[in-house]
Amino acid sequence: MVPLNMRLITPLNNLLADKAIKKYQTSRVWLLVRSAFPLWNIDDFIENQAQIEIPATHPFEKIWLLCGPQASFGVLQIA
């Protein structure tokens, strides 16, 4: 069995790494990532924020995480 935090954080880290190498046609880019997992909310992501790996170089001015399938789950700025 894979721990729940690893089932969410690892794919999130992979997504951030993939998005970081893409090229965008504007100089001001924000990234909004939506987690559709309904059992976690902003408190769970804050608790595991140290495991979220922001790539050293990326084109984003800010990176935001929508912490669930609805805005009521919270929005967390992670970079």
Secondary structure, DSSP 4 states (H G I P E B T S, - for coil): ---HHHHHHHHHHHHHHHHHTS--SSS-EEEEEE---TT--HHHHHHTGGG----SS-SEEEEEEE-SSSGGG-EEE--
